[in-house]
Amino acid sequence: MSCNSLRRNGICLFVAGILAAAPMLAQTPTELNVMPLPAKVQIASGVLPIDRGFTIGFTGFRDERLDRSGQRFLATLHRETGIIFAAAGSQAGVLAPPDAARATLLVTTGRDSKPVQELGEDESYALEVTPAGAKLNAPTALGTLHGLQTFLQLVSITPNGFSVPAISIQDQPRFPWRGLMIDSARHFMPIAVIKRNLDGMEAVKMNVFHWHLSDNQGFRVESHRFPKLTSEGSDGLFYTQEEVREVIAYARDRGIRVVPEFDMPGHSTAWFAGYPELASGSGPYQIERRWGIFDPAMDPTNEKTYKFLNDLIGEMARLFPDQYFHIGGDEVNGKEWSANARVQEFMKAHNIRDNVELQAYFSQRVQELVVKHGKTTIGWDEVLIRGVPKKVVIQSWRGAESLSAAAKQGYSGILSNGYYIDLGWSAARHYTVDPMGGAAANLSDDEKKRILGGESTMWSEFVNAENVDSRIWPRNAAIAERFWSPQGTTDLDSMYRRMQAESVRLEWLGLTHRTYQRQMVQRMTGPASAEETAALMTLVETLEPVKDYTREALATEEPTSQTPLVRVVDAVNPESSTSRRFSANVDQFVAGSCKDAALTASLRTQLTQWARNDGSVEGVAQRSSIVEEAAPASAALSQSAELALGALDRIGQALPVPDELKKQQIDALNAFENQAHKSQLTIPARAAFQKLIEAAGNGGACSGVR
Amino acid sequence: MSCNSLRRNGICLFVAGILAAAPMLAQTPTELNVMPLPAKVQIASGVLPIDRGFTIGFTGFRDERLDRSGQRFLATLHRETGIIFAAAGSQAGVLAPPDAARATLLVTTGRDSKPVQELGEDESYALEVTPAGAKLNAPTALGTLHGLQTFLQLVSITPNGFSVPAISIQDQPRFPWRGLMIDSARHFMPIAVIKRNLDGMEAVKMNVFHWHLSDNQGFRVESHRFPKLTSEGSDGLFYTQEEVREVIAYARDRGIRVVPEFDMPGHSTAWFAGYPELASGSGPYQIERRWGIFDPAMDPTNEKTYKFLNDLIGEMARLFPDQYFHIGGDEVNGKEWSANARVQEFMKAHNIRDNVELQAYFSQRVQELVVKHGKTTIGWDEVLIRGVPKKVVIQSWRGAESLSAAAKQGYSGILSNGYYIDLGWSAARHYTVDPMGGAAANLSDDEKKRILGGESTMWSEFVNAENVDSRIWPRNAAIAERFWSPQGTTDLDSMYRRMQAESVRLEWLGLTHRTYQRQMVQRMTGPASAEETAALMTLVETLEPVKDYTREALATEEPTSQTPLVRVVDAVNPESSTSRRFSANVDQFVAGSCKDAALTASLRTQLTQWARNDGSVEGVAQRSSIVEEAAPASAALSQSAELALGALDRIGQALPVPDELKKQQIDALNAFENQAHKSQLTIPARAAFQKLIEAAGNGGACSGVR
């Protein structure tokens, strides 16, 4: 069925085909909505239209995983375009030889990847798109999986329907270890949450899912050998081994390794609920409900501890096929050790001078068990203590200094410091952190090779299944680009533009990082007028949670694992697009575009909306305890915007602002920001407001604006 | 853990408890956000707070289904409130005797419902809520399921956290057959779609899922006996028998019967793709891709047809346990019969005078097969032909006349005319249709008993998995209320208010009727500025699809099952809340509130937004073929709003409008509406625009406004 045969009255919308395709404007690589940006891109002229005749064919190495990837590719392409492909629903949309040769997208794969995916396998691919068709070539199935994602990102709507620009891409990752850690211990994350995040990881070419499976607040994997780990240590919230295998298979289908973490000897209270004999204290122990660093720690002086760990590590090493096994090792305060006479005696007898050395002894013993069960150990910075074998991989939460010091000593490592996505930083801030930055920049080439990549970490004190996606995405896409794309890929505007486009696509994959917000707002408002709901939406779209660890510090009640995550601070996004756009406009305005009437009007519209917003929030705050808690922040936003609006007026009228008044206004802005903190919220546009006030102070007239 | 022990600085947000609970304002039943409205409601003073100590206990009859309903209840309550109940994740949150007695909500069930749910079982329940606790009593498990839904709807946010008002409810349905039909044949609906709609049905107490499983465009259930029904007749899109059993169990858990429909002797082209010998024509046959009424029909003169149907009905009667078996029977045009000499000969030999009689003969034979396999037949109006046994149930697409005529003849029936939710009517229009309305109002009491209820019908020519929820919900909740609540429940304002509240809750159950819209808009815009996306959202939130069957009539290309459903007409909701609210405001304005400054300002704001909107849409329309198609409608909306804005100005300035100008403007409005039709869209606020123009014409001054 060609366009022409369907063209009954000049409209040929969805089957635009090659005949109707107009040449696209030339694009530079950063204009493509591809994230992470490929290593090498050359854009040609013309487009490959995507119509219902589109097919994908596989030659070279083929197996069921690639067949499934082809089906998944067509399903996503349908989601992107709505096109019902001729062979939809049957297997026929994915062509095998000899039909494969006539596929619109011909995929040639050299060989399978390893049965258990390994660190450092070839993940490269080459993608050639012409108006006549596309070819994807990859040495291994991993490259094929990545290349298919790139193709899907290239699809866009045009005046002639959907198409992919003619393009030539040579691509491979910069780092072999590109991970996301999800903490399923502090808040349990259902399998559906894990799976949709694996879908997201595949889309942005991340290849390691680091699964934090035990902590003080829960032990989350079924153990047949030690059933009380979950019966006493999980509140019934854990993964069966069958579910774990399902996740591992799901990840492998997407080119993702699954590295389990069992954190020890600290962060292990939940183990002790069922097996108190493992602990150094006298117990009894219960699942920890609070957040923080706690005293309970395994008893490193008791041979029974190692007997237990030998059995458990053996069981888990069989369950998780990946070569790497994460033993945690972070944040042991040693108090239980110091308080235990038997432990002290042991230390004396073995000439162990302090708790750091005692942990080193423990790590050494556990590391031997991991090796015994055929695995390679990975642990947080703390496991790197004198004498630890060079094969141990260091995951650095401490930072570039720590990581490069390890590299100098011969240890491989990955960087997580700077990628703590639970801290509420902007995508830009994460994006500018580079695993090869800081001290690592001065490493020798051999030492540099030991920096394997990095991992973003989604610690889950303040996230649950409802809002966790919003804390991971879309910012994690920017981090994924840092790990994949060439080091010189640093343009922030391009990053934000592409991240925004990818954010939409991620939602189509089932992630809920955009839909959660309105749903949370409706819980807190209850039935409300359209105006009230809109005002609450404006509030949550504008504000951000306080950053770093200040949420705990500002809490009026100690937050625990039982605290409902239903508040405005839980609903606001870590990075407000609205505030970011406004701030960018203010920068442009004060940089000299203050006579741009449209820009000025847009600033005025936004400021006016914010200034009036609290009026519509007030009524809901009276009816809802949840909204009431955010009332200080709502008032602070409106009052801050009012000040900025005044400054804008004065600039427009060329009325100068006396220094004293300017100072008062900036003080007031700071006071409003502090007021917002009462609701554990921050006003991200505050700096932009201050710029307007300062610009008004600098003479008031447009020419006086810096 | 009590509120007091947590009260560290006066804030006691989420554990408000009984001590902190303030009495709620008295409410009238229609102010409750319950839908369908219960038969009898008495509101008392005080509230039952919902805090983390909340438990539910079951006494009397208990089984695994009720246990699951309790778990599901707690999961939904968690979704509504965010509260982590003390026993979350374990089974302990659902208490059995002797602990049940101390549950916050004590549920007492008399007996189980029938193993296979039957028409007319007792579905009543009584719910008593006091500030100290709640009791739900039901004679059968069905009443228990319904009562739990009512409780969940009563939960609301207050100044002191979440609570349920003290209340006394006696409730039972008005009709025993309260159904939703989903057409899985024209567009296949994945199991996930079916399940989430069953969740929605449970929430609004519908109890029959009528599953339209075969039609010209597809046969959607695996048959072991006749595998070519799906291998040749489904494009690979069908339900396995295992999946069907899963859906039936899922439905039973929610108090819902599953009635399968296999439409015959017409609407059956898909059967003939694999089994052309069943047909009256010479074939060959292929799955039909177009919409409409087609010639192919089963051969009613061939004994092999009945042999086949005997085997198939037998297989399906075993698969679907419900007592009722739907044989379709609608829209046979008889052309294949008339053209077939052998059929003609048969008719002559058997003294069958016309095709209507021939279909009667066929229906009679099929009906005997259905009875032979232990089932009761249900069919569309057409099956009611002279001599059909009285046990056959009539589903009326023709209307109240047809249905009450059937009742007079002794046939039981259900009404679907008026509940065709695929036609894009407003909720109000469906709501005012009553199964006992029209001719049925004059039936005798005995005849009235034969009106069993009704069914909304979701025909799927223009819906797919992506937007089907939006065509069913929330309007289906209003229809569910019509079938459940007392006949006098007719207040439209109350209905809309409660439907809106229920709409939010339905989304929490996983329905996508609110999230789909933005996602569809983002597909059609591609990466666009925030302003452009907002303008497109305004457009889709304001307009509606053309109604009834005009979409086909207006189509520039014949729509088929291959047509992508990605257009603006697919993204707009059948009923625009924005336009409805605006129209209500205009009614208030012209009814005399034209001096209400806030009201006038709100009209002006909305009209101004609409008037300017096309400016922001234009840019996207140039880049996107999909948006381009809606450009006429976008321009029409802005131009119409411009006229209405002018009228509002004249009213404000007391400037009279000459009759000639008024007439010109109304003509222009009509022209704009026709222009919108080019995009298969309608402007629902058009009538309101006209009212403003007419009001301006009537003297212009406020006092002149009608």
Interface residues (C-beta under 8 A of the other chain):
Chain A: L6 R8 N9 I11 L13 F14 A16 N33 R52 E80 T81 G82 I83 I84 A88 G89 S90 Q91 S156 I157 T158 P159 N160 G161 F188 S234 D235 G236 L237 E466 R497 Q500 A501 V504 E507 W508 R514 T515 R518 Q519 Q522 R523 M524 T525 G526 P527 A530 T556 E557 S561 Q562 T563 P564 L565 V566 S577 T578 R581 Q622 R623 S624 S625 I626 E628 E629
Chain B: L6 R8 N9 I11 L13 F14 A16 N33 R52 E80 T81 G82 I83 I84 A88 G89 S90 Q91 S156 I157 T158 P159 N160 G161 F188 S234 D235 G236 L237 E466 R497 Q500 A501 V504 E507 W508 R514 T515 R518 Q519 Q522 R523 M524 T525 G526 P527 A530 T556 E557 S561 Q562 T563 P564 L565 V566 S577 T578 R581 Q622 R623 S624 S625 I626 E628 E629
